[in-house]
Amino acid sequence: MIAFRNFALRRGERLLLSDVDLALHAGWRVGVVGRNGTGKSSLFAAIRGEVEADRGDIDVPGRVRIASVAQETPSLSDAAIDFVLGGDAEIAAVVRAEAEANAREDWEAVAAAHQRLAELNGYDAEARAGRLLHGLGFPAETHRRAVSAFSGGWRVRLNLARALMMPSDLLLLDEPTNHLDLDAVLWLEQWLLKYPGTLLLISHDREFLDGVSTHTLHLNDGRAKLYAGDYTAFERQRAEHLRQQQIAHEKEQAERAHLQKFIDRFKAKASKARQAQSRMKRLAKLAGTEAVRAEREFRIDFPAPLRLPHALLRINDGVCGYASKPSPSRGGLGGDGVVSGALIAGQHHPHPGPPLEGEGAVRILENVGFGLEAGDRIGLLGPNGAGKSTLVKSLVGELPLLDGERYAHPDLRIGYFAQHTVESLRAGASPIDHLRDLSPDTPTQAFRDFLGKWYFPGDRAFESIDGFSGGERARLALALIAWKQPNVLLLDEPTNHLDLDMREALAEALSDFDGAIVLVSHDRHLIGLVSDSFWRVSDGVVKPFDGDLDEYAAWLRARPAGEQARAPAMPKAAAPEPAKPPPKANPHKLGRAEARVAELEQALAGIETELADPATYSDGNRIAELGQRQAALRAQLDEAETELLALYG
């Protein structure tokens, strides 16, 4: 499907890729891996035709439909489900045409729209869009909410759902799991396994790559090499390739030394001149096998805590939430917080979209009993918006408990990485400046020695972070935490900006850490290596999960379909006094209302079934009649559902 011939790609003065010759075939699921800056995203841009090759060709058949995730989401008034449905542009256009024709009572146009929908198999399009939203963590009550009401992280999910909705032969996904919780990552993995087209996937999540990929494209040192198999298979093949290359290099070097020794000894002797000339030719023809240049292995560490008491931190009978309604300005994916004791202002948004109307406390988690002792390694599971970040912020002490007690040992020292920590680093400042903020009296040389261990050597320690990549900023944020020698690490999605090598280094460093750890991460490899136990945060409670990540994935798949990837209900506003329960609805009225809704739904389904039958379109009068009845039934159903909701109280 996609062929690269002598392909080279440059960005500015920098040559990213050269001499690429390979083909990617239809139906392959290709994991694209490599360190940050090796050209992965630029390669996608070239496939989309957004940048031109510096040399050579890239052939993508013109008939291939390409889908990818938009980088920006405008602040739209469109409902979320309509935005996702718009991914299938043709069906969305027909749906709009039908609505406009209904509004002006143009029944011939309505009939034509129905016929076109039948041809496109579009009658289940809205249901498919709803399933995508559901799988990515949007509860049903948010599907009709305006796109503009969602925070940034949830809009990223909307963009992903819209891309998955697009009819495509080639799907390009660049770090699709970065803003997903583990539940949604597991759902997306299953969806991609059923995708019938060709998939190119950039990811630093090795478990996700192992679960999805049939092939691996490795970008390194300006080259691209294709391997058969998932990421683990790639690692094995690459290790063997490098081993064989080193053996060949060492063998060639030994032969070179032997030939050169003969030439040096006998080239001046007439009797040996012919043999010397022969060996000189042989030396010139040797292939010049390159020695294996070991890729720099990242290794970081968190220094031993200054003090490590046994019982570090505990919440008893806690109610976690917000004393007043949180602001929607920075919400959706968690909040900012303490980085090694330095408070960074920020706010958290506990569910998709804006909070409930009205003032008062917002209760997220009830009856929380959660403690940390030295050596604990706890991974938090559960969907985004369920309260994982709220629990972490309550442990930090940034969010005071609404009820219950928080006990902290006098020697407690917390290192906190929040989801917005990277963005909250001080613009224009250097790594040295950030450390000086934490320890004004420490000599500069001590800062330089420390930063060198975190791969900010020499003058790099004095450079403004404005020019740093996301991965470098994340590394600096982790270094600031390590500098304070904490005895508790509270890490909320620390890997979003880190490549595979840095994630491996972080996993090793956390495994060697002597203090306690609470980790929130969608990276199964990291959370699986680091965590000894798991707690699930969902439906307003925090409780242990008895099993490992494989058992958690199996448990998610085994739940009833209506509960799959379900986001939590909207948080409850606490009243100053216990509220009286609403009066119960008259059971006879409730029964009649439910029966009325069911009756209208059945009638509407019957009409839509008839409209989906191509034979119906032979009778223009019948089509017009069905269109009118459909519009009337939809209006009656909306009214009946409103009455039913009112009876539920």
Secondary structure, 3 states (H helix, E strand, C coil): CEEEEEEEEEECCEEEEEEEEEEECCCCEEEEECCCCCCHHHHHHHHCCCCCCCEEEEECCCCCCEEECCCCCCCCCCEHHHHHHCCCHHHHHHHHHHHHHHHCCCHHHHHHHHHHHHHCCHHHHHHHHHHHHHHCCCCHHHCCCEHHHCCHHHHHHHHHHHHHHCCCCEEEEECCCCCCCHHHHHHHHHHHHCCCCEEEEECCCHHHHHHHCCEEEEEECCEEEEEECCHHHHHHHHHHHHHHHHHHHHHHHHHHHHHHHHHHHHCCCHHHHHHHHHHHHHHHHCCCCCCCCCCCCCCCCCCCCCCCCCEEEEEEEEEEEECCCCCHHHCCCCCCCEECCEECCCCCCCCCCCCCCCCCEEEEEEEEEEEEECCCEEEEECCCCCCHHHHHHHHHCCCCCCEEEEEECCCCCEEEECCCCHHHCCCCCCHHHHHHHHCCCCCHHHHHHHHHHCCCCHHHHHCCHHHCCHHHHHHHHHHHHHHCCCCEEEEECCCCCCCHHHHHHHHHHHHHCCCEEEEECCCHHHHHHHCCEEEEEECCEEEEECCCHHHHHHHHHHCCHHHCCCCCCCCEEECCCCCCCCCCCCHHHHHHHHHHHHHHHHHHHHHHHHHCCHHHHHCHHHHHHHHHHHHHHHHHHHHHHHHHHHHHC
